[in-house]
Amino acid sequence: MKKEYVELYDKFIETRGIDSQIRMCIEEMSELTKELCKYYRSKGTDKEMETIAHIKEELADVTNTIEQMTHYFGEEDIAKIREYKMGRARDELKKDHK
C-alpha cells in the first residue's frame, strides 16, 4: 500500500467518518457487481469493450476502498488471513488435479 494512499485513507476516515467510508466501499462493490453482470450481456457485442473499460474503472474504485478498509481494520491481520485462505485454495487446486 503506497504511503501517500494511506495518508489519504486516514484523511477520508478522519473527515468523513468510518461509517461513510464503509458505505462508499459497499457502493463501489455494488457498481462493480453491476458492470460484471453487464459483461455477460455485452460479450460478443459492440458494447463489450465499453463494458470492459467500465469494469476496469470500477475495479480501481473497489481496490481503493478495499485498501482503505484493510488499512482501517488491520492490514497485518488481514494479510495473515489472506495467506491462510490462499494456502487453502492451493490445496483445493491440488485435490482437483489428482
Buried (B, 14 or more C-beta within 10 A) or exposed (E): EEEEEBEEBEEBBEEEEBEEBBEBBEEBBEBBEEBBEBBEEBEEEEBBEEBBEBBEEBBEBBEBBBBBBBBBEEEEEBEEEEEEEEEEEEEEEEEEEE
